[in-house]
């Protein structure tokens, strides 16, 4: 049966390349009928359009093709009745394995890595997860990006770049209290996360945060927590995180809508998180 449905292009290959409609139709075996970018329906010849992350594409395809597309991690099906059906009978087993893995790590019976791998192995043995599904679920682009950024972070620290940037931060904020410096560092990390991935921002900014704390003579763990929390709050743009883009196109939002809502929320989080870090972990 032929169906019509909307497909949302997620970050990943769509952020780094500009494939055409013909390429999309060939790769996914569908017929593209219309494209919406933000709140604008593209009215030029579809064959001349270069696709981008966040585009919402109206496609026509058979049931089995849409089922295959629904498993692709580079796109999201926006139409109804296209969400994957789960075997509900195995949900208690999966929750038990998750609780067990977290409990073993929390009680220091096993390290977090060993506990997580044990949980994955249990998922395999109980049939909840197959090796193919596990392989497809891994975002390999992120893995390779982090593998490249980690040496960059080490180089930033070893070359003295982290110390140089820390000197600049300390010199600029010499008249500010430590908690204000922590808040500014949190806000700066959150803004940088809008331009690069959260994993990359953590790797790059952690050594700088530790160096700043060392020069100020305060608790370095507080700056580590600030970087960690801030890297998880890309609220200002639709391209900051995948879930932002998933609602950007189908919701008909404008690019500035995210900043209008995200900027006040980001300021609130900056204040609340900074005060919380100072209260629970101290400066």
Residue pairs with C-beta under 8 A, 6 or more apart in sequence:
1 62
1 63
2 60
2 61
2 62
3 60
3 61
3 62
3 63
3 66
3 79
4 33
4 58
4 59
4 60
4 79
5 58
5 59
5 61
5 66
5 77
5 78
5 79
5 82
6 56
6 57
6 58
6 59
6 77
6 78
6 79
6 250
7 30
7 56
7 57
7 59
7 69
7 75
7 76
7 77
7 78
8 54
8 55
8 56
8 57
8 75
8 76
8 77
8 78
8 245
8 246
8 249
8 250
9 51
9 52
9 53
9 54
9 55
9 56
9 57
9 74
9 75
9 245
10 53
10 73
10 74
10 75
10 76
10 242
10 245
10 246
11 53
11 239
11 242
11 245
12 53
12 73
12 74
12 139
12 141
13 19
13 74
13 141
14 51
14 52
14 53
14 54
14 55
14 74
15 53
15 239
18 50
18 51
18 52
19 27
19 50
19 51
20 47
20 48
20 49
20 50
20 51
21 32
21 35
21 46
21 47
21 49
21 51
22 47
24 30
24 32
24 51
24 57
25 31
25 32
28 59
28 61
28 65
28 69
28 72
28 75
29 61
29 65
30 59
30 60
30 61
30 65
30 69
31 59
31 60
31 61
32 46
32 57
32 58
32 59
33 58
33 59
33 60
34 41
34 42
34 46
34 57
34 58
35 41
35 42
35 46
35 49
35 51
35 55
35 56
35 57
35 58
36 42
36 55
36 56
36 57
36 58
36 249
36 252
37 52
37 54
37 55
37 56
37 249
38 54
38 248
38 249
38 252
38 253
38 254
38 255
39 252
39 253
39 254
42 49
51 57
53 239
53 245
54 238
54 239
54 245
54 248
54 249
55 249
56 78
56 249
56 250
61 69
66 77
66 79
66 82
69 75
69 77
70 77
70 82
70 83
70 84
71 84
71 136
73 136
73 137
73 139
76 246
77 83
78 249
78 250
90 126
90 127
90 128
93 126
93 128
94 123
94 128
97 119
97 122
97 123
97 126
97 128
98 119
100 119
100 122
101 115
101 116
101 118
101 119
101 122
102 115
103 109
104 110
104 115
104 118
105 111
105 112
105 115
105 116
109 115
110 118
120 129
120 134
123 129
124 130
124 131
124 134
142 197
142 199
145 197
145 199
145 200
146 199
146 200
146 203
149 199
149 200
149 203
149 204
150 203
152 203
152 204
153 203
153 204
153 206
153 207
155 161
156 162
156 204
156 207
156 208
157 207
157 211
162 207
162 208
162 210
162 211
163 211
165 208
165 211
166 208
166 211
166 212
166 214
166 215
167 215
169 181
169 185
169 208
169 212
170 212
170 215
170 216
173 180
173 181
173 184
176 184
178 216
178 218
178 283
179 274
179 275
179 278
179 283
181 212
181 216
182 222
182 223
182 226
182 274
182 277
182 278
182 283
183 270
183 271
183 274
185 209
185 212
185 223
185 226
185 227
185 230
186 226
186 227
186 229
186 230
186 270
186 273
186 274
187 230
187 266
187 270
188 205
188 230
189 201
189 205
189 226
189 227
189 230
189 231
190 230
190 231
190 233
190 234
190 235
190 236
190 266
190 269
190 270
191 236
192 201
192 204
192 205
193 201
193 230
193 231
193 233
193 234
193 240
194 234
194 236
194 237
194 239
194 240
196 204
198 231
198 232
198 234
198 241
199 231
201 227
201 230
201 231
202 227
202 228
202 231
205 227
205 231
206 224
206 227
209 220
209 223
209 224
209 226
209 227
210 220
210 223
210 224
212 223
213 219
213 220
213 222
213 223
214 220
218 283
219 281
219 282
219 283
221 281
222 277
222 278
222 281
222 282
222 283
225 277
225 281
226 273
226 274
226 277
229 269
229 273
229 277
230 270
230 273
233 266
233 269
234 240
234 241
234 244
235 258
235 261
235 262
235 263
235 265
235 266
235 269
236 258
236 259
236 262
236 263
236 266
237 244
237 255
237 258
237 259
237 262
238 244
238 245
238 248
238 253
238 255
238 258
239 245
240 258
244 258
247 253
248 258
